[in-house]
Each structure stands twice: as structure tokens, then as C-alpha cells.
């Protein structure tokens, strides 16, 4: 039993722990949509603060505006974020006509719009996922610079 525990500890000590990725929205564009479902392509810049490259084989994204969900999506796209580097990628997300209508009633009266982007990257060789979360403000003056939350 002790031998098993020793081997398990040695194996676990070799497991990498990763710092969260910094994610930035660099573009939004409408995509092919239906009557009740709207599709939005979100272009992202992902920065890797780790000293190892992240070989991504999938991701999940949620985008909120003013505290309410706007869009969410998943992708099985493969890409690599270099060690201490960055990569750009896109993900097509879905939103309902009702979510868009709710946002349309709030946005016109606001000088600024708060957003929150969160999600996770599924990385080869990493158990679980590498998460990210970014908040910011669109329009007006940012009182607090957008930065990743820990």
C-alpha cells in the first residue's frame, strides 16, 4: 500500500498546474441565423502566461452583457497557444431572439455596456480544463481596466 501511495505522489508531482489564460474579445460578427436563434461569431485573442505551450482541442465560451447571458458556444477547433505567447481564434455562439430582445431594451439607454467573457479550454495533457474569465466595459471611459479575474 505504501508503495502505491509513493508512486501516486511521484506521478502527481509531475502534473502541471496552469495559470488561467487571458482572453480578449477582438471582434463580433453576425453568422447564419434562424427565426428564433441568432448566431454570433466571437473573435478572441488568447494569451498564455505559462511557460509551456497549450495545445487546445476544444473550448466553451459564455458572453454576458450587463449581467445577462447574451451568447454561448462550444467548439472542437484545434490550435496551439505558444508558451508565453498568444493566438487568435473564433467561435460561433448561439443566442435566442428573446435574449437579443432583452438586451435591445436595455442597451439604448446606456452610455456603457459591461461584459463578461468566461469559458474553458480543453488542453492536451491537462486533466480537466484551463479556465478564463475577463470583464470589461464597452463605450464610455473604463474606470477599471479590463483584466482577468483570478
Residue, then its C-alpha position, 0 to 999 in steps of 0.5 A: x500500500x505504501x508503495x502505491x501511495x509513493x508512486x501516486x505522489x511521484x506521478x502527481x508531482x509531475x502534473x502541471x498546474x496552469x495559470x488561467x489564460x487571458x482572453x480578449x474579445x477582438x471582434x463580433x460578427x453576425x453568422x447564419x441565423x434562424x427565426x428564433x436563434x441568432x448566431x454570433x461569431x466571437x473573435x478572441x485573442x488568447x494569451x498564455x502566461x505559462x511557460x509551456x505551450x497549450x495545445x487546445x482541442x476544444x473550448x466553451x465560451x459564455x458572453x454576458x452583457x450587463x449581467x445577462x447571458x447574451x451568447x454561448x458556444x462550444x467548439x472542437x477547433x484545434x490550435x496551439x497557444x505558444x508558451x508565453x505567447x498568444x493566438x487568435x481564434x473564433x467561435x460561433x455562439x448561439x443566442x435566442x431572439x428573446x435574449x437579443x430582445x432583452x438586451x435591445x431594451x436595455x442597451x439604448x439607454x446606456x452610455x456603457x455596456x459591461x461584459x463578461x467573457x468566461x469559458x474553458x479550454x480543453x488542453x492536451x495533457x491537462x486533466x480537466x480544463x484551463x479556465x478564463x474569465x475577463x470583464x470589461x466595459x464597452x463605450x464610455x471611459x473604463x474606470x477599471x481596466x479590463x483584466x482577468x479575474x483570478 
